Amino acid sequence: MSKVKVSAISYLNTVPFIYGLQNSSVLSKIDIAFDVPSTCAKRLQNNTADIGIVPVAVIPLLQQYYIISNFCIGAKGKVRTVALFSNSSIDRIKTVYLDNDSRTSALLVRILAHEYWKISVEFKPLDILRYDEENAGFMLIGDKAFDAEKLFKHSFDLSEEWYKFKKLPFVFATWTANKKLDKDFLCEFNAALAFGIKNIPNAVEMQSNGIDKKTAIEYFEQNISFEFDSLKRQGLTEFWNLALEELKRDRVR
């Protein structure tokens, strides 16, 4: 029997999941590749992976998809690692540079700009951080956001802003398959994820992606919420609806 190909995001927020998978009997049944979120999505789209922790904006674009777990990467408020950084107040930002590692976060900042902050901005791909550029915002995701917190005057946490806007938690990524998989395998896979979440200190001890361990533990305790519960499902549905409108708006322009 061929192994199930798994694409996992190479950020701190997936470390408990990876720890669980690597310390479970399911490890012998999978091949794990570590990717940035955008690559994880592409691998599911082109069938070079069977399962991925996939940015949710991409899921409706898959030819077929199955959300296979009650665990996700989400937040009930401040997530800390998805934010818009700037030296200007939100009403003075005229240009937003978008981290291309995640389509979900890029869509989220566009939705917030148009629907919640009510600002008119130009969106550009991010190449380098221009710390001295006036009236500019830089949308960053993942571990690099920890460093950016110290470099800019303002940090607008996108999950926190979403909660202010919709009073719902936000889901950034879900464990998603592009084909039907064996039920026994999925039970074993999910048991491994649960084991990792229950053993976060051990997971951080194994790997913290260069983040000091105290900060990493606080991040998991205060910012990341792994349960894909009913409120997160509501938040995801609301995001999908708004993302569709945002994409229509983009086509009109």
C-alpha positions in Angstrom: 0.0 0.0 0.0 1.4 3.4 -1.0 1.9 6.0 1.7 -0.4 9.0 2.1 1.4 12.2 1.0 0.9 14.9 3.6 1.8 18.6 3.1 2.4 20.4 6.4 3.0 24.1 7.0 6.5 24.9 8.2 5.4 27.5 10.8 5.4 27.4 14.6 1.6 27.0 14.7 1.8 23.5 13.3 4.5 22.2 15.6 2.0 20.3 17.9 0.5 18.6 14.9 3.9 17.5 13.6 4.9 16.3 17.0 1.8 14.2 17.2 2.2 12.7 13.7 5.9 11.9 14.3 5.2 10.2 17.6 2.3 8.0 16.3 1.9 4.7 14.5 0.4 6.7 11.6 3.9 7.9 10.8 4.7 4.6 9.0 1.7 5.3 6.7 2.5 8.8 5.6 5.2 10.9 3.8 5.4 14.4 5.2 6.6 17.5 3.2 7.1 20.8 4.9 5.9 23.8 2.9 4.7 27.4 3.2 0.9 27.7 3.0 0.7 28.7 -0.6 2.8 25.7 -1.7 0.7 23.4 0.5 -2.3 24.6 -1.4 -0.7 24.1 -4.8 0.3 20.5 -3.9 -3.3 19.6 -3.1 -4.4 21.3 -6.3 -1.9 19.5 -8.5 -2.3 16.1 -6.7 1.3 15.9 -5.5 -0.2 15.7 -1.9 -3.2 13.8 -0.6 -3.7 15.8 2.6 -2.6 19.3 3.6 -3.2 21.8 6.3 -4.6 24.1 3.7 -5.3 27.9 3.7 -9.1 28.1 3.7 -9.3 30.5 0.8 -8.0 27.8 -1.5 -10.4 25.0 -0.4 -13.4 26.0 -2.7 -10.9 26.0 -5.6 -10.1 22.3 -5.3 -11.8 20.0 -7.7 -13.0 18.0 -4.8 -12.3 18.4 -1.1 -12.9 16.8 2.3 -12.2 18.5 5.5 -11.0 15.5 7.5 -10.4 16.8 11.0 -12.0 18.6 13.9 -8.7 20.4 14.4 -7.6 23.5 12.5 -5.3 26.5 12.8 -7.6 29.2 14.2 -8.0 32.0 16.7 -10.7 33.4 18.9 -9.2 36.9 18.9 -5.6 38.0 18.6 -3.5 35.4 16.6 -0.3 37.5 16.6 1.3 35.8 13.5 -1.0 37.3 10.9 -0.9 41.1 11.1 -0.7 44.3 9.2 2.4 46.3 10.3 2.8 50.0 9.8 4.3 53.2 11.1 1.1 55.0 10.2 -2.4 54.8 11.7 -4.9 52.7 9.8 -6.7 55.7 8.3 -3.4 57.0 6.8 -2.3 53.8 5.0 -2.4 54.2 1.2 -0.5 51.1 0.1 -0.6 47.6 1.5 2.2 45.1 0.6 0.9 41.5 0.8 3.0 38.5 1.9 2.5 36.0 -0.9 2.8 33.0 1.5 -1.0 32.8 2.1 -4.0 33.6 -0.1 -6.2 33.5 2.9 -4.5 36.3 4.8 -4.2 38.4 1.7 -8.0 38.1 1.1 -8.7 38.8 4.8 -6.7 42.1 4.8 -8.6 43.2 1.6 -11.9 42.3 3.2 -11.1 44.3 6.4 -9.8 47.2 4.4 -13.0 47.5 2.3 -15.7 46.3 4.7 -14.4 47.2 8.2 -11.7 49.8 8.1 -13.3 51.5 5.2 -10.1 52.7 3.6 -9.1 52.9 0.0 -5.6 51.4 -0.6 -3.5 50.0 -3.3 -2.4 46.4 -2.9 1.0 45.3 -4.0 3.1 42.1 -3.6 5.6 42.2 -0.9 9.3 42.1 -1.9 11.2 43.7 1.0 10.2 45.6 4.1 10.5 49.3 3.6 10.6 50.6 7.2 10.8 54.2 6.2 8.0 54.2 3.6 5.3 56.6 4.6 1.6 55.6 4.6 2.4 52.0 3.9 1.3 48.7 5.6 3.0 45.3 5.4 0.9 42.2 5.8 3.0 39.4 7.2 2.2 35.9 8.3 4.0 33.2 10.2 7.1 33.3 12.4 8.5 36.4 10.8 5.6 38.4 12.4 7.3 37.9 15.8 10.3 40.0 14.7 8.1 42.6 12.9 6.3 43.4 16.2 9.5 45.2 17.3 10.1 47.1 14.1 6.9 49.0 13.5 4.9 51.5 15.5 1.6 49.8 14.8 0.4 46.2 14.5 -3.1 45.4 13.4 -3.8 41.8 14.2 -6.0 40.5 11.4 -7.8 37.8 13.5 -8.5 40.4 16.3 -9.8 42.9 13.7 -12.0 40.1 12.2 -13.4 39.4 15.6 -14.2 43.0 16.2 -15.9 43.1 12.7 -17.9 39.8 12.9 -17.8 38.7 16.5 -16.7 35.3 15.3 -13.3 33.4 15.5 -11.2 33.1 12.4 -10.0 29.9 10.7 -6.8 30.1 8.7 -6.2 26.5 7.7 -7.9 23.1 8.0 -6.7 19.6 7.4 -8.1 18.9 4.0 -7.9 15.9 1.6 -8.4 16.0 -2.2 -9.8 12.5 -2.3 -11.7 10.1 0.0 -9.4 8.3 2.4 -9.8 5.1 4.5 -11.8 5.8 7.7 -9.5 3.8 9.9 -6.5 5.8 8.6 -8.4 9.1 9.3 -9.1 8.0 12.8 -5.5 7.2 13.4 -4.4 10.4 11.8 -6.7 12.5 14.0 -5.7 10.6 17.1 -2.1 11.6 16.3 -3.1 15.3 15.9 -4.9 15.1 19.3 -1.9 13.6 20.9 0.2 16.5 19.7 -2.2 19.1 21.0 -2.2 17.5 24.4 1.6 17.5 24.6 2.4 21.1 23.5 5.4 21.6 25.9 7.0 18.4 24.6 6.3 19.6 21.0 7.9 22.9 21.7 10.9 21.3 23.4 11.4 19.3 20.2 11.0 22.2 17.8 10.3 25.9 18.3 11.4 27.3 14.9 14.0 29.6 16.6 11.3 31.2 18.8 12.2 31.2 22.5 10.3 28.4 24.2 8.5 30.7 26.7 7.1 32.8 23.9 6.1 29.7 21.9 4.2 28.2 24.9 2.4 31.6 25.5 1.6 31.7 21.8 -0.2 28.3 21.9 -1.9 29.1 25.2 -3.1 32.6 24.4 -3.4 32.9 20.6 -3.8 29.7 18.7 -7.1 27.7 19.0 -7.0 24.3 17.4 -10.6 23.1 17.8 -12.7 23.3 14.6 -15.9 23.9 16.5 -19.3 25.3 15.4 -18.4 29.0 15.9 -15.3 28.5 13.8 -17.4 26.9 11.1 -19.7 29.9 11.2 -16.7 32.2 10.9 -15.3 30.2 8.0 -18.6 30.3 6.1 -18.8 34.1 6.7 -15.3 34.5 5.4 -16.0 32.4 2.3 -19.0 34.5 1.5 -17.1 37.8 1.9 -14.1 36.4 0.0 -16.4 35.6 -3.0 -17.6 39.2 -3.0 -14.1 40.5 -2.7 -13.0 38.4 -5.7 -16.0 39.7 -7.7 -14.9 43.3 -6.8 -11.4 42.5 -8.0 -12.7 41.2 -11.4 -14.7 44.4 -11.8 -11.7 46.5 -11.3 
